[in-house]
Amino acid sequence: MISNNLRKAREYEEKYETVIKEEDRPAFHLSPRVGWMNDPNGFSFFDGKYHMFYQYYPYESKWGPMHWGHAVSEDMLHWKYLPAAIAPDTEADMVGCFSGSAVDMGDGRHMLLYTGVTREGFEDYRDKLLGYESGDIQIQCVAIGDGVNYTKYDTNPVIDSSMLPDGCSKLDFRDPKVWKNSDGTYNCVVGNRPADGSGQILLFTSADGIKWNFKSILIKNECRYGTMWECPDFFELDGEWVLLTSPTEMVASGLEYCSGSGTLCLIGDYDETAGKFTDRSNQSIEYGIDFYAPQTILTADGRRVMIGWMQSWGTLDIKDSSEPWFGQMTIPRELSVKNGRLYQWPAKEVESMRTGKTEYRGVSFEDILKLDGVSGRQVDMEVVVRPEDIDSYGGFEIRFAQDDNFYTSVIYDASDSVMKIDRSHSGCRGDITNQRICSIGSECLSELKLRIILDRFSAEVFINGGEKAMTITMYTEQSADDISFVASGRVNIDVVKYDLK
Ligand code: FRU
């Protein structure tokens, strides 16, 4: 039996998805079936497929009472929509089903662990969709299903405020990320706000995924990076422990962190017995404009793959809210730790979409260059740039999504060793952030390596073998599909470009 709210959402999405033409959506980035999408939720492998759920409000292209949308894929690039998985419809989640995660229970059951947002007086509100209010309480809930239909656990919540140590906020307690241990037990990390008003990550343990115990405060922010830490993820990778989280209200710091909603990767040591993580290094996960709240999975072949919300809370005006869909996910990115830093690279599945190779080696030029066959809006392109004379080399720019009026670009400034991504000329009418800069290694002076993945409405740039990534969305007309290269000083470049199908 499904609730009225879920039934309405499923009927609505089935009816209104038809207003969105396929060519008006990204080709291989997941977008909402209709309406609004934010964080990736429940990214998991179950019953032979990758599952991606997402924060979803089908009825408008703006944030509203949160449902979970649902899609499945064999390659994390081509997604098939399934009916909305859960809607706010019980006492524990009447205000919204906020972010969470999913796990294969190993016995044919797929478990969702999510944040229910609730308020006193369920009977008064049953079947209504409520707006979030600042006094609403956040608790953790379970729904179990077969990969399509999910039943909420009768006695949700499974983790409530009474389990929190003194000083932990009941109002900011969300986004559980669950994983199963090799002995069959479960752990989850949850974002929380302690008395100092900043963030912390709590660790819980469970024998069966349903009955949970508080284990420890995994790590405290202590007002170092933003305030509340949202959407944590915690895993071991290449012999290091890695915590990913998305802090709110960041204050800009050098070129590493920007103000507003940010992303944070801490690498350090984990004392499993005590449940304590101590960070040794910190960095942004991403250096572009549109990236937030990523979630990872461990694939069957042992890869740690991450997908993020390809949007930022600060730049919602990039798109007109009267359009029938808003929000996209990034491509899947394979993570690694090298020399104490997090690297990311397009997952190998992207390569199987490549067609139509165009290749140039050792092209020498200065000023502006266009190359035959190098254009398009669904592109995977690798570029290597070597200056012919380092002393007179000022830098290098790639312009894409270009026509007579518009372009978006990545610009390397050789004198400062910085990379800028810039969509100031991509036709956006909103007064939003259009540029971002990050520092890159000095070795890029003699050889700069870039890989750029373009889809209809986005660009993802991987610098220096994935040492840094910069992502933006852009909504220029698809006919703006030129690509050009601009060099200050004579350079010698290699370009290998594929179309992505
Ligand atoms: C992050 C976030 C989460 C929350 C969800 C609500 O973008 O604020 O913390 O669960 O979005 O939609």
Boltz pocket constraint, residues with backbone or C-beta under 6 A from the ligand:
constraints:
  - pocket:
      binder: B
      contacts: [[A, 38], [A, 39], [A, 55], [A, 66], [A, 98], [A, 99], [A, 115], [A, 174], [A, 175], [A, 230], [A, 231], [A, 292], [A, 293]]
      max_distance: 6.0
